[in-house]
Amino acid sequence: MRDLEGQPEATRLLGLAADTPRHAYLLHGPRGSGKDDAAHAFIAALLETDEHRVAIEQHPDLFVVEPEGEAILIDQVRELRGDLHLRPFEAPRRAYLIREAETMGRDAANALLKSLEEPPPYAVFVLVCHDRARLLPTIDSRCQAVRFRTPPAAAIAAALGGGAEAERIARLARGDLDLARRLASDAAAGARYERALDLARDAATDDRFDPAAAAAEVLAAARQAGAAAEAEVAAETAAALERIGTGRESKRERDRVQRAGDALAKRRRRRAETDELRAVVDAVTGYWRDVLVAAVGASEAVVSSDRLAEIALLAERFGEEGAGVVLEHAREVRRSLELPVTPSLALERLFHSVALGVRGALIL
């Protein structure tokens, strides 16, 4: 199994496990630490196949569960339990990937618990979890835990290929490897991130700033990102279908590939939209953290160094108190995105908070 960027302990544990796996693993740690990529690499080793085939979910011995909307539902777990009766088709074992496992409600978790307690010998569960504290303790205790940490900027820059631009993006991503990869590989993602920084500034400085319009702009961009992710999966599915021949068995395989592709496209669209919204909130939060850093006289630690001049002006205008108020509001909105909230309302609240927070601090 390949090395995981900035995760030496996880690399060691999963590398050892790939040869003689236990029945269940829990990959946990902060968002953007590379857990999803690690799960793909680990499952590819378990199934003795290439990682891309796992990433696009086109392996007959892979079963994937992730939240339908805000949570993993009991019906999804029941479907997984039904699949457990199938023996491997081409690999030495079957793998069950459960993303955002902490979103399982008690009923769904209890249904999964029965499968974790008495799995068939060929089944390996790989649970990916951003918030281990939300996971039902009985599920947690039946898995081998593998901890992921926020990767250092140097590891992220190395993963991007090194160089000055990679180092700049690694700093901007603030420990989020997934975001760094999007910024490095997708010019549109980079432009959206820069626009989020503009909105973080304008919300505090432009009297004509409209929080609702800003929220609508961000949501429209998120939908575009989702549509692009969906189209990418559709193209991969079409290519996979072209490689399948004709005949009765081929038709079954084509139907399986099409179903898997359609399900993946829907999930990738939803995930891309959610990732985009989180990235905007994180960009606003990071921008005002830079203002606070500059306000306390540590300008050399400003991450968005190419915006140092405007950040210094904001720091002088609003001071440590104003930046601190805005930063706390932004963090509250960021935390709310982990709960069932309406994205447009969360974004509007974010931009309102920036505008009202700094102006309130000025009055005080």
Phi and psi in degrees as a GROMACS rama.xvg file:
@    title "Ramachandran Plot"
@    xaxis  label "Phi"
@    yaxis  label "Psi"
@TYPE xy
-71.3144  163.017  ARG-2
-70.7459  145.194  ASP-3
-102.724  129.308  LEU-4
-58.6545  119.686  GLU-5
71.1141  14.7801  GLY-6
-132.016  67.375  GLN-7
-63.2556  -39.3432  PRO-8
-69.5436  -42.5532  GLU-9
-63.7733  -38.7316  ALA-10
-59.6229  -44.1761  THR-11
-65.192  -47.3756  ARG-12
-64.5151  -46.4185  LEU-13
-71.5366  -32.8061  LEU-14
-62.3058  -42.4693  GLY-15
-67.5914  -38.0219  LEU-16
-71.153  -25.927  ALA-17
-61.3862  -30.1558  ALA-18
-81.3266  -42.9782  ASP-19
-132.148  76.7841  THR-20
-73.782  149.439  PRO-21
-80.6195  -176.495  ARG-22
-82.7829  -18.8013  HIS-23
-155.041  138.747  ALA-24
-129.734  142.839  TYR-25
-118.038  110.011  LEU-26
-94.2001  112.573  LEU-27
-130.844  152.497  HIS-28
154.025  -179.591  GLY-29
-66.9226  155.982  PRO-30
-58.9344  145.284  ARG-31
81.1925  5.18715  GLY-32
-87.0209  -0.230713  SER-33
96.2255  16.1123  GLY-34
-64.681  -40.9672  LYS-35
-63.8945  -44.775  ASP-36
-61.3824  -40.1464  ASP-37
-64.212  -40.5686  ALA-38
-61.0996  -42.3569  ALA-39
-62.5075  -45.0459  HIS-40
-64.5332  -41.66  ALA-41
-65.5016  -45.2962  PHE-42
-65.7234  -37.7622  ILE-43
-59.8821  -39.7238  ALA-44
-67.2995  -39.4936  ALA-45
-63.8487  -39.5793  LEU-46
-90.718  -2.78454  LEU-47
55.3664  52.9224  GLU-48
-139.63  -179.907  THR-49
-85.5857  151.757  ASP-50
-64.819  -34.5428  GLU-51
-62.7236  -37.5974  HIS-52
-63.0612  -34.6112  ARG-53
-73.1439  -43.1545  VAL-54
-60.1698  -36.4935  ALA-55
-93.8525  7.79698  ILE-56
56.721  43.579  GLU-57
-116.128  41.7549  GLN-58
-118.332  130.812  HIS-59
-67.444  -13.9829  PRO-60
-104.015  18.585  ASP-61
-115.655  130.849  LEU-62
-123.978  126.135  PHE-63
-116.515  135.261  VAL-64
-126.923  131.936  VAL-65
-147.057  167.301  GLU-66
-56.3177  138.356  PRO-67
-94.7709  97.237  GLU-68
81.3654  -113.402  GLY-69
-99.3997  -10.0193  GLU-70
-150.818  157.159  ALA-71
-82.7182  126.642  ILE-72
-95.9141  158.453  LEU-73
-63.1301  -32.5156  ILE-74
-63.6383  -34.1117  ASP-75
-65.7798  -41.0899  GLN-76
-67.793  -37.8833  VAL-77
-62.1984  -38.8941  ARG-78
-64.0309  -40.8262  GLU-79
-60.9984  -43.7401  LEU-80
-63.3085  -35.1426  ARG-81
-65.1471  -35.2668  GLY-82
-69.3608  -25.4447  ASP-83
-60.0388  -20.6418  LEU-84
-75.1363  -13.7497  HIS-85
-83.7322  133.503  LEU-86
-83.4185  162.003  ARG-87
-56.5945  142.452  PRO-88
-85.9907  -46.9348  PHE-89
-136.838  -18.0946  GLU-90
-96.2966  168.644  ALA-91
-72.608  -11.6301  PRO-92
-155.429  172.351  ARG-93
-112.02  142.527  ARG-94
-115.822  139.163  ALA-95
-121.745  106.722  TYR-96
-96.603  123.377  LEU-97
-119.962  105.828  ILE-98
-86.162  147.932  ARG-99
49.594  52.4362  GLU-100
-60.8143  -24.1021  ALA-101
-68.7159  -11.5651  GLU-102
-83.6584  -2.72094  THR-103
-65.7356  129.936  MET-104
-72.8723  174.219  GLY-105
-60.314  -41.7998  ARG-106
-63.6719  -45.6691  ASP-107
-64.3892  -42.07  ALA-108
-64.3759  -41.105  ALA-109
-65.9167  -35.2401  ASN-110
-65.6453  -40.2617  ALA-111
-68.0346  -33.8299  LEU-112
-55.5724  -39.2396  LEU-113
-61.555  -36.5615  LYS-114
-74.7798  -34.8255  SER-115
-68.517  -31.0551  LEU-116
-73.8166  -35.5677  GLU-117
-136.814  65.1988  GLU-118
-77.8368  155.317  PRO-119
-65.7132  155.325  PRO-120
-63.9334  -21.3669  PRO-121
-91.3859  -0.409754  TYR-122
-97.7503  135.414  ALA-123
-128.213  125.111  VAL-124
-95.8333  135.872  PHE-125
-125.962  106.057  VAL-126
-97.6599  133.583  LEU-127
-113.457  128.939  VAL-128
-139.603  128.214  CYS-129
-87.2098  -28.555  HIS-130
-132.685  91.7236  ASP-131
-63.1089  -28.5942  ARG-132
-64.4335  -23.6397  ALA-133
-85.8858  -9.43253  ARG-134
-78.2436  139.015  LEU-135
-58.3884  127.026  LEU-136
-55.0094  -33.9338  PRO-137
-67.5702  -29.8535  THR-138
-72.5111  -48.1163  ILE-139
-54.5129  -45.6277  ASP-140
-68.881  -16.3912  SER-141
-98.4952  8.12896  ARG-142
-119.315  149.589  CYS-143
-80.2753  114.261  GLN-144
-80.2677  136.235  ALA-145
-127.684  112.435  VAL-146
-88.1249  136.769  ARG-147
-113.896  140.208  PHE-148
-113.562  161.722  ARG-149
-61.4069  120.204  THR-150
-70.6175  142.325  PRO-151
-67.5444  156.821  PRO-152
-57.7176  -35.6094  ALA-153
-63.5677  -39.1397  ALA-154
-68.562  -38.5156  ALA-155
-65.4127  -44.4227  ILE-156
-60.3487  -40.9348  ALA-157
-64.4465  -38.935  ALA-158
-64.771  -27.0214  ALA-159
-86.2761  -2.46686  LEU-160
107.159  -3.32878  GLY-161
78.3842  175.067  GLY-162
100.802  169.327  GLY-163
-62.6567  -41.7804  ALA-164
-67.222  -40.1406  GLU-165
-62.4049  -39.4826  ALA-166
-66.4984  -38.4225  GLU-167
-63.9086  -46.0914  ARG-168
-65.0991  -38.998  ILE-169
-61.4731  -39.2394  ALA-170
-66.628  -44.2493  ARG-171
-60.8519  -37.9049  LEU-172
-71.0911  -17.9067  ALA-173
52.1386  50.131  ARG-174
87.8924  4.0492  GLY-175
-101.396  99.5114  ASP-176
-63.8432  -39.0344  LEU-177
-63.432  -44.5101  ASP-178
-64.1036  -42.0608  LEU-179
-58.7991  -41.8167  ALA-180
-64.8201  -39.4446  ARG-181
-65.1095  -43.4263  ARG-182
-64.3865  -34.6349  LEU-183
-77.6269  -30.8634  ALA-184
-102.493  -15.5553  SER-185
-129.031  106.958  ASP-186
-60.2289  -34.8831  ALA-187
-65.407  -38.7247  ALA-188
-63.8319  -40.3772  ALA-189
-62.5123  -41.3192  GLY-190
-65.5117  -38.8472  ALA-191
-65.7307  -37.0501  ARG-192
-65.8993  -44.1524  TYR-193
-63.2661  -36.7387  GLU-194
-64.2145  -37.2358  ARG-195
-62.0487  -37.8447  ALA-196
-66.4371  -38.0438  LEU-197
-60.3273  -43.6579  ASP-198
-65.4301  -36.7567  LEU-199
-61.2008  -36.9574  ALA-200
-75.081  -49.0645  ARG-201
-65.5085  -31.9055  ASP-202
-59.5421  -28.6551  ALA-203
-95.6681  -20.7817  ALA-204
-115.25  -18.5727  THR-205
-104.313  113.933  ASP-206
-63.9403  -20.1569  ASP-207
-91.3578  2.69406  ARG-208
-61.8729  133.11  PHE-209
-114.147  104.957  ASP-210
-57.4433  -38.4407  PRO-211
-65.5028  -41.8212  ALA-212
-65.8682  -39.0946  ALA-213
-63.8428  -42.554  ALA-214
-62.0072  -41.7864  ALA-215
-64.017  -38.5366  ALA-216
-63.244  -44.5139  GLU-217
-65.5255  -41.6173  VAL-218
-63.6479  -40.0519  LEU-219
-62.8109  -41.4756  ALA-220
-65.4061  -37.1968  ALA-221
-64.9219  -39.6358  ALA-222
-65.4189  -37.2954  ARG-223
-63.4162  -41.6713  GLN-224
-63.1796  -39.4488  ALA-225
-64.6213  -41.9746  GLY-226
-64.0417  -38.0296  ALA-227
-65.5824  -40.563  ALA-228
-64.9578  -40.372  ALA-229
-63.9652  -42.5093  GLU-230
-64.9736  -35.9569  ALA-231
-63.576  -42.2429  GLU-232
-66.6539  -40.4183  VAL-233
-59.5187  -40.0477  ALA-234
-66.255  -40.9016  ALA-235
-65.2465  -38.3283  GLU-236
-65.7054  -42.4121  THR-237
-60.9386  -40.9591  ALA-238
-65.0325  -39.317  ALA-239
-65.0963  -37.4908  ALA-240
-66.8402  -35.0164  LEU-241
-65.5378  -26.8133  GLU-242
-81.7214  -7.22911  ARG-243
-93.6861  137.258  ILE-244
-79.3412  -157.401  GLY-245
-109.992  176.227  THR-246
108.399  169.517  GLY-247
-63.5796  -47.1831  ARG-248
-65.4144  -36.1596  GLU-249
-65.2911  -37.6279  SER-250
-62.3789  -42.1986  LYS-251
-59.9565  -42.5971  ARG-252
-66.4014  -40.5523  GLU-253
-61.8598  -42.0687  ARG-254
-62.849  -41.4023  ASP-255
-64.0578  -45.2869  ARG-256
-63.2611  -41.0666  VAL-257
-65.6083  -43.4459  GLN-258
-62.8928  -45.1022  ARG-259
-63.6952  -40.2839  ALA-260
-65.2941  -41.8614  GLY-261
-63.7997  -43.2133  ASP-262
-65.4122  -41.3207  ALA-263
-66.3214  -40.7826  LEU-264
-59.2279  -42.5898  ALA-265
-63.9098  -43.9694  LYS-266
-68.0808  -40.7064  ARG-267
-64.2497  -37.616  ARG-268
-62.1731  -48.512  ARG-269
-63.6648  -41.8434  ARG-270
-66.0074  -40.3785  ARG-271
-64.0497  -40.6613  ALA-272
-63.9655  -44.2873  GLU-273
-65.3551  -43.0831  THR-274
-61.0146  -37.5349  ASP-275
-65.3248  -42.7893  GLU-276
-64.5145  -43.3875  LEU-277
-62.2056  -39.6273  ARG-278
-62.6826  -38.5851  ALA-279
-65.642  -47.265  VAL-280
-62.4239  -40.1293  VAL-281
-66.511  -35.2674  ASP-282
-64.8988  -44.5071  ALA-283
-63.5372  -44.2375  VAL-284
-61.7936  -45.5284  THR-285
-64.2833  -37.6844  GLY-286
-61.8228  -45.9063  TYR-287
-76.5172  -21.2772  TRP-288
-66.5089  -39.029  ARG-289
-62.8302  -40.051  ASP-290
-61.8317  -43.0147  VAL-291
-63.5669  -42.1542  LEU-292
-60.0518  -43.6484  VAL-293
-66.7241  -35.6685  ALA-294
-65.7736  -29.4858  ALA-295
-91.7679  8.20226  VAL-296
87.5881  22.7054  GLY-297
-116.753  50.6026  ALA-298
-58.5258  -25.4663  SER-299
-67.0432  -16.1772  GLU-300
-96.8962  3.62854  ALA-301
-64.7226  128.612  VAL-302
-76.4908  -47.3808  VAL-303
-80.2724  66.8133  SER-304
-65.0449  -24.7601  SER-305
-72.2775  -9.65661  ASP-306
-113.237  22.3064  ARG-307
-59.9713  -37.4235  LEU-308
-62.7568  -48.3732  ALA-309
-70.0126  -34.7686  GLU-310
-65.4811  -39.8792  ILE-311
-63.0552  -38.4049  ALA-312
-65.1764  -42.824  LEU-313
-63.96  -40.0917  LEU-314
-62.4239  -39.9741  ALA-315
-69.0517  -37.7625  GLU-316
-73.9836  -44.5439  ARG-317
-103.43  -20.3936  PHE-318
71.6853  -179.481  GLY-319
-63.5385  -39.1733  GLU-320
-66.9799  -47.8902  GLU-321
-61.4655  -45.2722  GLY-322
-64.3983  -38.6199  ALA-323
-64.4061  -39.6949  GLY-324
-62.8  -48.2301  VAL-325
-61.966  -42.7015  VAL-326
-61.4214  -41.7422  LEU-327
-65.9731  -40.9505  GLU-328
-59.9346  -44.8893  HIS-329
-63.2382  -39.2001  ALA-330
-65.4137  -37.61  ARG-331
-62.3027  -42.9915  GLU-332
-64.4836  -40.5533  VAL-333
-60.5451  -42.7621  ARG-334
-64.737  -34.2921  ARG-335
-67.249  -23.7404  SER-336
-67.8698  -16.2475  LEU-337
-83.4678  -2.94785  GLU-338
-111.44  166.036  LEU-339
-69.8766  88.6045  PRO-340
-123.408  158.807  VAL-341
-79.1741  119.825  THR-342
-55.56  -41.1683  PRO-343
-62.6206  -38.9601  SER-344
-69.5228  -38.5128  LEU-345
-63.2141  -43.4738  ALA-346
-67.054  -42.6425  LEU-347
-62.387  -40.1574  GLU-348
-62.2387  -39.4689  ARG-349
-58.4147  -51.557  LEU-350
-70.3213  -34.9468  PHE-351
-60.8023  -42.1853  HIS-352
-62.9584  -40.7037  SER-353
-62.5085  -49.4791  VAL-354
-62.3001  -48.9003  ALA-355
-73.9159  -33.9398  LEU-356
-63.7979  -47.9286  GLY-357
-71.1714  -35.8455  VAL-358
-70.9508  -35.6467  ARG-359
-63.9133  -38.3909  GLY-360
-66.1864  -36.0915  ALA-361
-64.9548  -40.4407  LEU-362
-62.9561  -43.4625  ILE-363
